[in-house]
């Protein structure tokens, strides 16, 4: 039962996560990490 619940939640989050990440705007004030944030778009 636990394995079935875990896999169903995993499938749900796997489908939902790209939409969530697309809705969030990532910013960084540290110039050393701006390249990484820009590359992740």
PDB file of N, CA, C and O in Angstrom, chain B, residues numbered from 101:
ATOM      1  N   UNK B 101       0.829  -1.197   0.000  1.00  0.00           N
ATOM      2  CA  UNK B 101       0.000   0.000   0.000  1.00  0.00           C
ATOM      3  C   UNK B 101       0.872   1.261   0.000  1.00  0.00           C
ATOM      4  O   UNK B 101       0.623   2.197  -0.760  1.00  0.00           O
ATOM      5  N   UNK B 102       1.897   1.274   0.859  1.00  0.00           N
ATOM      6  CA  UNK B 102       2.766   2.452   0.959  1.00  0.00           C
ATOM      7  C   UNK B 102       3.507   2.709  -0.353  1.00  0.00           C
ATOM      8  O   UNK B 102       3.649   3.858  -0.772  1.00  0.00           O
ATOM      9  N   UNK B 103       3.975   1.655  -0.994  1.00  0.00           N
ATOM     10  CA  UNK B 103       4.674   1.804  -2.277  1.00  0.00           C
ATOM     11  C   UNK B 103       3.749   2.393  -3.332  1.00  0.00           C
ATOM     12  O   UNK B 103       4.162   3.232  -4.132  1.00  0.00           O
ATOM     13  N   UNK B 104       2.507   1.953  -3.328  1.00  0.00           N
ATOM     14  CA  UNK B 104       1.547   2.455  -4.299  1.00  0.00           C
ATOM     15  C   UNK B 104       1.285   3.953  -4.066  1.00  0.00           C
ATOM     16  O   UNK B 104       1.243   4.725  -5.024  1.00  0.00           O
ATOM     17  N   UNK B 105       1.110   4.365  -2.810  1.00  0.00           N
ATOM     18  CA  UNK B 105       0.886   5.777  -2.502  1.00  0.00           C
ATOM     19  C   UNK B 105       2.112   6.614  -2.863  1.00  0.00           C
ATOM     20  O   UNK B 105       1.983   7.696  -3.435  1.00  0.00           O
ATOM     21  N   UNK B 106       3.282   6.117  -2.532  1.00  0.00           N
ATOM     22  CA  UNK B 106       4.507   6.849  -2.839  1.00  0.00           C
ATOM     23  C   UNK B 106       4.668   7.043  -4.339  1.00  0.00           C
ATOM     24  O   UNK B 106       5.023   8.134  -4.785  1.00  0.00           O
ATOM     25  N   UNK B 107       4.417   6.013  -5.116  1.00  0.00           N
ATOM     26  CA  UNK B 107       4.585   6.137  -6.563  1.00  0.00           C
ATOM     27  C   UNK B 107       3.527   7.058  -7.162  1.00  0.00           C
ATOM     28  O   UNK B 107       3.816   7.774  -8.121  1.00  0.00           O
ATOM     29  N   UNK B 108       2.317   7.057  -6.625  1.00  0.00           N
ATOM     30  CA  UNK B 108       1.295   7.942  -7.176  1.00  0.00           C
ATOM     31  C   UNK B 108       1.626   9.396  -6.880  1.00  0.00           C
ATOM     32  O   UNK B 108       1.427  10.263  -7.732  1.00  0.00           O
ATOM     33  N   UNK B 109       2.130   9.673  -5.678  1.00  0.00           N
ATOM     34  CA  UNK B 109       2.557  11.038  -5.362  1.00  0.00           C
ATOM     35  C   UNK B 109       3.751  11.440  -6.220  1.00  0.00           C
ATOM     36  O   UNK B 109       3.818  12.575  -6.690  1.00  0.00           O
ATOM     37  N   UNK B 110       4.681  10.538  -6.426  1.00  0.00           N
ATOM     38  CA  UNK B 110       5.863  10.833  -7.245  1.00  0.00           C
ATOM     39  C   UNK B 110       5.441  11.187  -8.667  1.00  0.00           C
ATOM     40  O   UNK B 110       5.979  12.126  -9.254  1.00  0.00           O
ATOM     41  N   UNK B 111       4.494  10.452  -9.225  1.00  0.00           N
ATOM     42  CA  UNK B 111       4.017  10.747 -10.580  1.00  0.00           C
ATOM     43  C   UNK B 111       3.310  12.094 -10.633  1.00  0.00           C
ATOM     44  O   UNK B 111       3.455  12.836 -11.604  1.00  0.00           O
ATOM     45  N   UNK B 112       2.550  12.410  -9.599  1.00  0.00           N
ATOM     46  CA  UNK B 112       1.846  13.695  -9.540  1.00  0.00           C
ATOM     47  C   UNK B 112       2.836  14.849  -9.513  1.00  0.00           C
ATOM     48  O   UNK B 112       2.709  15.799 -10.285  1.00  0.00           O
ATOM     49  N   UNK B 113       3.826  14.768  -8.621  1.00  0.00           N
ATOM     50  CA  UNK B 113       4.804  15.856  -8.509  1.00  0.00           C
ATOM     51  C   UNK B 113       5.667  15.962  -9.754  1.00  0.00           C
ATOM     52  O   UNK B 113       6.071  17.060 -10.138  1.00  0.00           O
ATOM     53  N   UNK B 114       5.947  14.852 -10.378  1.00  0.00           N
ATOM     54  CA  UNK B 114       6.754  14.881 -11.607  1.00  0.00           C
ATOM     55  C   UNK B 114       6.021  15.635 -12.716  1.00  0.00           C
ATOM     56  O   UNK B 114       6.653  16.325 -13.516  1.00  0.00           O
ATOM     57  N   UNK B 115       4.702  15.510 -12.770  1.00  0.00           N
ATOM     58  CA  UNK B 115       3.913  16.225 -13.772  1.00  0.00           C
ATOM     59  C   UNK B 115       3.724  17.694 -13.400  1.00  0.00           C
ATOM     60  O   UNK B 115       3.692  18.554 -14.281  1.00  0.00           O
ATOM     61  N   UNK B 116       3.600  17.990 -12.111  1.00  0.00           N
ATOM     62  CA  UNK B 116       3.308  19.333 -11.641  1.00  0.00           C
ATOM     63  C   UNK B 116       4.553  20.226 -11.592  1.00  0.00           C
ATOM     64  O   UNK B 116       4.450  21.434 -11.805  1.00  0.00           O
ATOM     65  N   UNK B 117       5.704  19.659 -11.320  1.00  0.00           N
ATOM     66  CA  UNK B 117       6.921  20.434 -11.083  1.00  0.00           C
ATOM     67  C   UNK B 117       7.324  21.341 -12.244  1.00  0.00           C
ATOM     68  O   UNK B 117       7.671  22.492 -11.979  1.00  0.00           O
ATOM     69  N   UNK B 118       7.308  20.915 -13.506  1.00  0.00           N
ATOM     70  CA  UNK B 118       7.672  21.832 -14.601  1.00  0.00           C
ATOM     71  C   UNK B 118       6.771  23.069 -14.672  1.00  0.00           C
ATOM     72  O   UNK B 118       7.249  24.165 -14.965  1.00  0.00           O
ATOM     73  N   UNK B 119       5.481  22.903 -14.407  1.00  0.00           N
ATOM     74  CA  UNK B 119       4.559  24.043 -14.414  1.00  0.00           C
ATOM     75  C   UNK B 119       4.879  24.993 -13.273  1.00  0.00           C
ATOM     76  O   UNK B 119       4.850  26.212 -13.446  1.00  0.00           O
ATOM     77  N   UNK B 120       5.181  24.442 -12.118  1.00  0.00           N
ATOM     78  CA  UNK B 120       5.525  25.254 -10.961  1.00  0.00           C
ATOM     79  C   UNK B 120       6.810  26.043 -11.205  1.00  0.00           C
ATOM     80  O   UNK B 120       6.865  27.241 -10.926  1.00  0.00           O
ATOM     81  N   UNK B 121       7.835  25.383 -11.719  1.00  0.00           N
ATOM     82  CA  UNK B 121       9.108  26.055 -11.972  1.00  0.00           C
ATOM     83  C   UNK B 121       8.981  27.109 -13.066  1.00  0.00           C
ATOM     84  O   UNK B 121       9.689  28.115 -13.035  1.00  0.00           O
ATOM     85  N   UNK B 122       8.096  26.896 -14.025  1.00  0.00           N
ATOM     86  CA  UNK B 122       7.884  27.879 -15.091  1.00  0.00           C
ATOM     87  C   UNK B 122       7.195  29.130 -14.546  1.00  0.00           C
ATOM     88  O   UNK B 122       7.368  30.220 -15.092  1.00  0.00           O
ATOM     89  N   UNK B 123       6.421  28.979 -13.482  1.00  0.00           N
ATOM     90  CA  UNK B 123       5.681  30.107 -12.917  1.00  0.00           C
ATOM     91  C   UNK B 123       6.540  30.958 -11.979  1.00  0.00           C
ATOM     92  O   UNK B 123       6.180  32.097 -11.680  1.00  0.00           O
ATOM     93  N   UNK B 124       7.654  30.428 -11.520  1.00  0.00           N
ATOM     94  CA  UNK B 124       8.513  31.132 -10.567  1.00  0.00           C
ATOM     95  C   UNK B 124       9.624  31.853 -11.321  1.00  0.00           C
ATOM     96  O   UNK B 124      10.234  31.295 -12.233  1.00  0.00           O
ATOM     97  N   UNK B 125       9.876  33.088 -10.934  1.00  0.00           N
ATOM     98  CA  UNK B 125      10.975  33.845 -11.529  1.00  0.00           C
ATOM     99  C   UNK B 125      12.144  33.838 -10.560  1.00  0.00           C
ATOM    100  O   UNK B 125      12.028  34.319  -9.432  1.00  0.00           O
ATOM    101  N   UNK B 126      13.264  33.293 -10.998  1.00  0.00           N
ATOM    102  CA  UNK B 126      14.443  33.199 -10.163  1.00  0.00           C
ATOM    103  C   UNK B 126      15.342  34.402 -10.421  1.00  0.00           C
ATOM    104  O   UNK B 126      15.621  34.751 -11.568  1.00  0.00           O
ATOM    105  N   UNK B 127      15.789  35.028  -9.340  1.00  0.00           N
ATOM    106  CA  UNK B 127      16.699  36.171  -9.429  1.00  0.00           C
ATOM    107  C   UNK B 127      17.834  35.973  -8.433  1.00  0.00           C
ATOM    108  O   UNK B 127      17.701  35.241  -7.452  1.00  0.00           O
ATOM    109  N   UNK B 128      18.958  36.643  -8.706  1.00  0.00           N
ATOM    110  CA  UNK B 128      20.106  36.532  -7.815  1.00  0.00           C
ATOM    111  C   UNK B 128      20.852  37.868  -7.804  1.00  0.00           C
ATOM    112  O   UNK B 128      21.151  38.432  -8.857  1.00  0.00           O
ATOM    113  N   UNK B 129      21.144  38.359  -6.615  1.00  0.00           N
ATOM    114  CA  UNK B 129      21.907  39.597  -6.483  1.00  0.00           C
ATOM    115  C   UNK B 129      23.413  39.365  -6.530  1.00  0.00           C
ATOM    116  O   UNK B 129      24.181  40.303  -6.744  1.00  0.00           O
ATOM    117  N   UNK B 130      23.832  38.140  -6.334  1.00  0.00           N
ATOM    118  CA  UNK B 130      25.241  37.804  -6.339  1.00  0.00           C
ATOM    119  C   UNK B 130      25.707  37.642  -7.783  1.00  0.00           C
ATOM    120  O   UNK B 130      25.228  36.754  -8.489  1.00  0.00           O
ATOM    121  N   UNK B 131      26.627  38.481  -8.225  1.00  0.00           N
ATOM    122  CA  UNK B 131      27.085  38.457  -9.618  1.00  0.00           C
ATOM    123  C   UNK B 131      27.756  37.136  -9.989  1.00  0.00           C
ATOM    124  O   UNK B 131      27.755  36.753 -11.159  1.00  0.00           O
ATOM    125  N   UNK B 132      28.319  36.446  -9.026  1.00  0.00           N
ATOM    126  CA  UNK B 132      28.979  35.171  -9.317  1.00  0.00           C
ATOM    127  C   UNK B 132      27.980  34.095  -9.731  1.00  0.00           C
ATOM    128  O   UNK B 132      28.337  33.178 -10.471  1.00  0.00           O
ATOM    129  N   UNK B 133      26.733  34.192  -9.266  1.00  0.00           N
ATOM    130  CA  UNK B 133      25.736  33.169  -9.554  1.00  0.00           C
ATOM    131  C   UNK B 133      24.721  33.585 -10.602  1.00  0.00           C
ATOM    132  O   UNK B 133      23.876  32.774 -10.981  1.00  0.00           O
ATOM    133  N   UNK B 134      24.770  34.793 -11.074  1.00  0.00           N
ATOM    134  CA  UNK B 134      23.808  35.241 -12.088  1.00  0.00           C
ATOM    135  C   UNK B 134      23.899  34.415 -13.367  1.00  0.00           C
ATOM    136  O   UNK B 134      22.885  34.167 -14.020  1.00  0.00           O
ATOM    137  N   UNK B 135      25.090  33.996 -13.723  1.00  0.00           N
ATOM    138  CA  UNK B 135      25.272  33.183 -14.930  1.00  0.00           C
ATOM    139  C   UNK B 135      24.508  31.864 -14.789  1.00  0.00           C
ATOM    140  O   UNK B 135      23.881  31.406 -15.745  1.00  0.00           O
ATOM    141  N   UNK B 136      24.558  31.256 -13.612  1.00  0.00           N
ATOM    142  CA  UNK B 136      23.840  29.995 -13.389  1.00  0.00           C
ATOM    143  C   UNK B 136      22.337  30.200 -13.447  1.00  0.00           C
ATOM    144  O   UNK B 136      21.626  29.387 -14.038  1.00  0.00           O
ATOM    145  N   UNK B 137      21.847  31.264 -12.851  1.00  0.00           N
ATOM    146  CA  UNK B 137      20.424  31.532 -12.861  1.00  0.00           C
ATOM    147  C   UNK B 137      19.964  31.818 -14.284  1.00  0.00           C
ATOM    148  O   UNK B 137      18.904  31.352 -14.700  1.00  0.00           O
ATOM    149  N   UNK B 138      20.756  32.582 -15.031  1.00  0.00           N
ATOM    150  CA  UNK B 138      20.405  32.894 -16.406  1.00  0.00           C
ATOM    151  C   UNK B 138      20.417  31.633 -17.283  1.00  0.00           C
ATOM    152  O   UNK B 138      19.568  31.482 -18.162  1.00  0.00           O
ATOM    153  N   UNK B 139      21.361  30.744 -17.049  1.00  0.00           N
ATOM    154  CA  UNK B 139      21.483  29.521 -17.837  1.00  0.00           C
ATOM    155  C   UNK B 139      20.333  28.555 -17.576  1.00  0.00           C
ATOM    156  O   UNK B 139      20.010  27.728 -18.430  1.00  0.00           O
ATOM    157  N   UNK B 140      19.719  28.654 -16.413  1.00  0.00           N
ATOM    158  CA  UNK B 140      18.652  27.713 -16.070  1.00  0.00           C
ATOM    159  C   UNK B 140      17.335  28.044 -16.751  1.00  0.00           C
ATOM    160  O   UNK B 140      16.389  27.260 -16.672  1.00  0.00           O
ATOM    161  N   UNK B 141      17.256  29.172 -17.408  1.00  0.00           N
ATOM    162  CA  UNK B 141      16.005  29.564 -18.070  1.00  0.00           C
ATOM    163  C   UNK B 141      15.767  28.821 -19.327  1.00  0.00           C
ATOM    164  O   UNK B 141      14.756  29.043 -19.993  1.00  0.00           O
TER     165      UNK B 141
END
